[in-house]
Amino acid sequence: MTSTYAVIGDPIDHSLSPNIHNAAFRHLELDHTYIAYKIPAGELSAGIDALKAIKIAGFNVTIPHKIEMMKFLDEMDTTCKVIGAVNTVSNDNGRLKGYNTDMIGFLDPIKKRNLTIKDSQVMLLGAGGAARAIVTAMVKEKAGKITIVNRTMENANKLAEFAKKIGANADIVSLQEANELISDHKFI
């Protein structure tokens, strides 16, 4: 029997995830399929019910649902709890378990290159879905200071508040200010 997986979010039409996953499934000769499923903001509960109804095996979560998805989980890993967001969900007979792979996905390439984050100045461009995981990774690796740059200052402020709450030395700057400060940072 074919297992179905999905990526959920809105907007979602631009996502390459179905192409990437379906190509991998074919290459590995797995009887799986992967779809993009648009769930607008405010409709997550109904969307999850629909996914359960088709017995979805699991799904990836993107904007705008990474934080809200947590309240629909039966269980979550510790990374989700620390980051406060989920990006991957498994469905075991209607029981949803959440994971967050953004942090390890960010840290692995850095560690493979033997780069050290400790005491480094970091400039984070964006305050979207994966930003909380990146900030958490920076705190875990003991970054010196995190400078957050975002088009929307409200979102940058929220991320800075989260960063400070988990122990980061963080501030925000405008896009214009970032250009002048970029050379002061080891990681961007």
VMD Tcl script that draws the C-alpha trace (Angstrom):
set ca {
  {0.00 0.00 0.00}
  {1.31 3.43 -0.95}
  {2.31 5.70 1.93}
  {1.54 9.37 1.43}
  {3.59 12.25 2.82}
  {3.10 16.00 2.42}
  {4.41 19.47 3.02}
  {1.82 21.84 4.50}
  {1.76 25.62 4.51}
  {0.59 28.72 2.70}
  {1.91 29.69 0.23}
  {2.97 26.24 -0.89}
  {2.72 26.15 -4.71}
  {6.37 27.19 -5.07}
  {7.68 24.28 -2.96}
  {10.12 21.93 -4.63}
  {9.64 19.37 -1.85}
  {7.22 17.14 -3.81}
  {9.63 16.96 -6.78}
  {12.63 16.23 -4.55}
  {10.91 13.63 -2.37}
  {9.12 11.86 -5.22}
  {12.41 11.61 -7.16}
  {14.08 10.12 -4.07}
  {11.22 7.66 -3.57}
  {11.49 6.52 -7.20}
  {15.28 6.19 -6.96}
  {14.99 4.15 -3.76}
  {12.08 2.14 -5.20}
  {9.81 3.05 -2.29}
  {6.04 2.86 -2.63}
  {5.54 6.41 -1.33}
  {4.18 9.64 -2.70}
  {4.69 13.23 -1.52}
  {2.25 16.09 -2.09}
  {2.01 19.80 -1.36}
  {-1.08 20.63 0.68}
  {-2.14 24.25 1.06}
  {-3.55 25.02 4.50}
  {-4.27 28.73 4.95}
  {-3.65 30.47 8.26}
  {-6.55 29.86 10.63}
  {-7.46 26.52 9.02}
  {-4.79 24.28 10.53}
  {-7.17 22.22 12.67}
  {-9.38 21.33 9.69}
  {-6.29 20.67 7.56}
  {-4.89 18.24 10.12}
  {-8.23 16.44 10.32}
  {-8.16 16.04 6.54}
  {-4.60 14.68 6.65}
  {-5.57 12.16 9.31}
  {-8.61 11.14 7.24}
  {-6.39 10.16 4.30}
  {-4.06 8.37 6.74}
  {-1.09 10.58 5.90}
  {2.14 8.87 7.02}
  {3.81 12.15 7.91}
  {4.30 15.73 6.81}
  {6.66 18.65 6.81}
  {5.46 21.96 8.22}
  {6.33 25.38 6.82}
  {5.01 28.92 7.16}
  {2.72 29.95 8.73}
  {2.18 26.81 10.86}
  {5.52 25.91 12.53}
  {4.55 27.36 15.91}
  {0.78 26.73 15.90}
  {1.29 23.08 14.89}
  {2.70 22.35 18.35}
  {-0.72 22.53 19.99}
  {-2.03 19.73 17.75}
  {0.73 17.25 18.62}
  {0.29 14.28 20.91}
  {4.03 14.17 21.51}
  {7.12 16.17 20.52}
  {10.87 15.80 20.79}
  {12.89 18.00 23.12}
  {14.21 20.10 20.24}
  {10.66 21.26 19.45}
  {10.15 22.23 23.06}
  {13.34 24.30 23.17}
  {12.88 25.96 19.78}
  {9.14 26.39 20.16}
  {8.43 25.24 16.62}
  {7.93 22.02 14.66}
  {8.82 21.26 11.05}
  {8.26 17.50 10.76}
  {5.34 15.37 11.95}
  {4.87 11.60 11.92}
  {1.41 10.06 12.08}
  {1.15 6.75 13.92}
  {-2.52 5.70 13.63}
  {-3.75 9.23 14.29}
  {-1.16 9.97 16.97}
  {0.96 12.94 15.85}
  {4.59 13.29 16.95}
  {6.53 16.45 16.13}
  {10.19 17.03 15.45}
  {12.33 20.00 14.51}
  {15.18 19.24 12.12}
  {16.04 22.87 11.31}
  {18.71 23.17 14.00}
  {20.65 20.06 13.00}
  {20.18 20.98 9.33}
  {21.84 24.31 10.07}
  {24.65 23.01 12.30}
  {25.74 19.92 10.34}
  {27.36 21.74 7.38}
  {29.16 24.12 9.75}
  {30.54 21.25 11.83}
  {31.56 19.26 8.73}
  {33.71 22.23 7.71}
  {35.25 22.37 11.21}
  {34.05 25.94 11.72}
  {33.64 27.21 15.27}
  {30.66 29.33 16.28}
  {31.78 29.86 19.89}
  {32.33 33.57 20.66}
  {31.64 34.49 17.00}
  {29.65 37.49 15.85}
  {26.66 36.22 13.87}
  {24.36 38.16 11.55}
  {21.04 36.41 10.97}
  {19.18 37.58 7.87}
  {15.48 36.93 8.37}
  {13.16 36.14 11.23}
  {11.00 33.49 9.61}
  {10.24 29.87 10.32}
  {13.77 28.46 10.64}
  {15.20 31.51 12.43}
  {14.20 30.28 15.90}
  {16.08 27.04 15.27}
  {19.15 28.92 14.05}
  {19.10 31.18 17.11}
  {18.77 28.11 19.33}
  {21.73 26.52 17.53}
  {23.78 29.67 18.07}
  {23.00 29.66 21.79}
  {23.84 25.95 22.01}
  {27.18 26.62 20.31}
  {27.83 29.71 22.50}
  {27.90 32.41 19.81}
  {29.22 35.74 21.04}
  {26.48 37.99 19.68}
  {23.58 37.55 17.29}
  {22.55 40.52 15.16}
  {19.09 40.01 13.65}
  {18.23 41.72 10.36}
  {14.72 41.56 8.96}
  {12.43 43.62 6.71}
  {9.71 43.56 9.36}
  {11.06 45.03 12.59}
  {8.14 43.57 14.56}
  {9.21 40.03 13.62}
  {12.86 40.88 14.31}
  {11.88 42.13 17.78}
  {9.94 38.93 18.51}
  {12.93 36.82 17.48}
  {15.30 38.97 19.57}
  {13.01 38.52 22.60}
  {13.06 34.75 22.05}
  {16.85 34.82 21.66}
  {17.34 36.73 24.90}
  {14.91 34.43 26.70}
  {17.07 31.40 25.86}
  {20.32 33.15 26.80}
  {21.56 34.89 23.66}
  {23.23 38.26 23.44}
  {21.05 39.56 20.61}
  {20.13 42.84 18.99}
  {18.33 43.96 15.84}
  {19.36 46.32 13.07}
  {17.65 47.62 9.96}
  {18.56 46.44 6.48}
  {20.37 49.74 5.91}
  {22.45 49.36 9.09}
  {23.27 45.75 8.27}
  {25.23 46.76 5.19}
  {27.59 48.86 7.33}
  {28.04 46.12 9.96}
  {28.36 43.03 7.80}
  {32.17 42.89 7.85}
  {32.12 42.66 11.68}
  {30.46 39.23 11.56}
  {32.04 35.79 11.08}
  {28.78 34.05 10.16}
  {26.03 35.53 8.01}
}
mol new
graphics top color blue
foreach p $ca { graphics top sphere $p radius 0.5 }
foreach p [lrange $ca 0 end-1] q [lrange $ca 1 end] { graphics top cylinder $p $q radius 0.2 }
display resetview
